[in-house]
Each structure stands twice: as C-alpha cells, then as structure tokens.
Amino acid sequence: MGAHPERQGGIGGRIALLPLIPSDRILFGVARQHPVRSITVFDSVCIVIGITVGAGIFKAPGIVAQEFSHPGSMLLIWLAGGLFCFCGALTYAELAGKYPDIGGEYHYLSNFYRQPVGFLFAWSRMTVIQTGSIASIAYIFGDYASQFHSLGRQSSALYACAAVSILTLSNILGLKMSKTIQNLLTVSIIAGLCVLSLVSFSAPEPQPVSSEPGIEKLGAIGLALVFVLYTYGGWNEAAYTTGELQNRKKNIIYVFALSVFLLTGLYIMVNAAYLNALGLEGMKSSGVVAFNAMECLLGKQGGLVLSGLIILATLSSVNGCIFTGARSIIAIGKNHRFGFHWLGKWNRTLDTPVTALLLQGTIAVSLILFAGLGYRFRDGFETLVEYTAPVFWLFLLMIAISALSLINTGMKTNKWLYASVALIFCMMCGFMLFSSLVYTKAGALFGVLVLATGIPVYYLTRKKLPPTEREDKQQ
C-alpha cells in the first residue's frame, strides 16, 4: 500500500501540528461543553448541498433513464423526487424545532421509540451508513484523481486515505475552517454544473426528443425512485446542523426548504442537459452518462473537465459527511454514557467534537485500507445503493412515523396541513423501503447484519452508570 498519512503521523502527528494547544485538550476536549451557535443559513445549505451533490448525479440519470420510454416522464420522476423530499423537509423542520440538538435524527428516534432504537440508528451511521459513504465516496475521488497523476497500483486507496485524513484534520482544527472549505467546494460544484448545462443548451445540434407518450410500469417507477432518491439523499443531514444554527427557531425551515428547492432545480437542469446532449436513448445506453455528455459537447477535453468536477463533488461530499457524521457519534457519548462517555466530549478550544471525528476517520480509513488490500469496496454504483438503501429507508420510515405524533403534542395551528405532509412522507418512505428490499434482495443482508451487531453492544454497555453519574443522580 505504501506510506499513509495515518502511518506517518497518526494521532501524535495531528497533535504536533498544534504546538500551542496541550495534547490532552486536543484529544479529549472539555466534557459536556456545548457548541457555539455559529452556523448561518448559507453555511448549513452549503453543507446539505455539498453532501447531496456527490457522484450520484453523474451516474444515476443513465440508470433512471432505462426505466422510461419518454423523456418527459423521466424529468417528472426527478421533480417527484424533489416534491417528496420537500414533504420530508417540512416534516424534519417540525422535528428539528422540537428536538434542536446536534444529534439530529438520533434524538427524534430516541424520544419516540426510546433509547435502544436511537442507539441502533447512531450505531448504523457510525459503522456502515456514514463511514461507508465517506470511504466509498473517497474511493471515487481516488479513482478520478489517479487519472491526473497515478501513485501506483494502490493509487486510488492512497488518494482516498489522504482525502479522509486531511478533511478530518480540517474539521478538527475548527468549525470556521471546515465551513470555509465546504462553502467554497459547494459554490464551485454548483457553478460547474450550471456551466455544463449552459454548454449543453448552446449545442448547435441538440438530440431529437421522442414524442411517443408511453405507459410507465409501476415496478419501473419504483426502481427509478430508488436511484432518484438515493441521488437526493443528504437533504436530511440538515438535522445535524440545527444544534449550531444561528437563530434556529426562525432559520430551521429556511435551511430545509432552500436546500430541497436548490437541489430539485439543479437536478432537473442537469438531466435536461444530458437529454439535450445524448437524447433519451443515448442516456439509456451510456454507463457513464455525464462523461459521454461532456465528451459529446467538448470532445476529449470534456472528460478531463468532468473529472475535475467530480473531484470537487466527491471532496465536498466527504467533507460534509465528516461534519454531520461526527454530530451523530457525539450523541451516543452524551446519551449513552457507560462505555461511550468519551465520545460525548466537545473541545472548547477548537469548538469541535475531536474524539468523535478521530473515531469516524479511523473507521473510514480502515474501510478504505480493507478495500485496498484486496476487496473492492466500491465495485459499482449499484452495490453502494444495494447495501445502504434498505437500512436508510427503514430508519427514515420510523422517523416519519414518529413525526405524526407531534400533531397532538402542542401544535396549535396548521395541524391538518402538517398531518397531510407527514402522511405523504410516511407513505413514500414505506414504498421506498419496499422497493429497496425487493430490488436489493440478498444485498440488503450485509447492512442488516452490521446493524444487528449494535443490539448486543447496546445491552452490554447499558448495565450501569459510571460512579460520578450515580452520584450526580443521587444529588
């Protein structure tokens, strides 16, 4: 594998970069220190869009196109995905207003289903969903970075390890640095996708659009939605920024609504650009729809331009996933103290959850190393969806059900509107869980097994509180 940042420096190497701050404070911070509310609406929207606009929009449209006989139907499914996410966003905004903690979805589940379910959710994010996403997206970054300069046989793994390590370090060094990096990456991605679309629409010979209406099958729509909503996946990560959001009671709804509106418009625009460049049949036959569209528009140089854009998108996704992932890990330490109390500490000096970030980075790098030593962690876009979708939709359905309980817990106005939106969100989550299980079949087993390992961990570590906590409760 060659030299890795972790092997060269490890934790001590990271501490050496901060000579003015005592090492024990870097590693463990100050117990029970709460974060400062310093995230703006713009920062939060950039985090959400940066996470969501990853590799999916460069791959999924070709897969989705295979399920439709008319381009208008294909564009409508992307609009439908946006409308569904908007229903989810309104539901989440209500939940975030009631439970405005940095743990986000962990608190929604823990308060309605009690702590075991919340713990299993946080466990799944820590061990498979979030860390798996970080590792696989970082591997995609490594693949494309290697096209510009190869580091040898394990080039992708080396680049992936470097990306996770550097971005984890930037998050450790402070909220201001991680916010700045995320904002720059997100603005660059949006600008790049807008330029791609403008170039497509200015093409001298756009592809003809079929006028055959066609009747789409329900099974095809369900399968297409699995990939459409996978590509939209990330809008719910706004839940992990609300604990640090400025003027959060007023701004929570703006964060969720703006994120979904921008994503929907961006995705429809990019799909229309692909259609203009390749046509529906061209999209169906393309395994790399974005690459083929850019090559069609800009020739051989189009591939390099696209590679650069994907590199920005993957780095943005990795950085955003690192930021929000650590916020769900710290929730375990704060609410499941026996055995995990060390994860709940917030560093006052750096204003970051250092220990949670280090653990998350270690798990993600371990997955990358595992992949590099023989097993290809990312052996296809479909495989990533197959492993993560069922577990993701299971918990999202449970969150949607818990949201319905808010109707009778203090809501004075707009009860019926909220009930309608939450019910639509609930039904769609159920439909997506069914679709993802039917599509993935045995592939879902891996994620479920990893999730199941959290059950014995929970019961083994919940036996008793540390002595200091017992004393606090007695007082």
Summary of the structure (lengths in Angstrom):
residues: 475
radius of gyration: 22.2
end to end distance: 54.4
largest distance: 77.5
contacts: 1715
relative contact order: 0.19
helix: 78%
strand: 1%
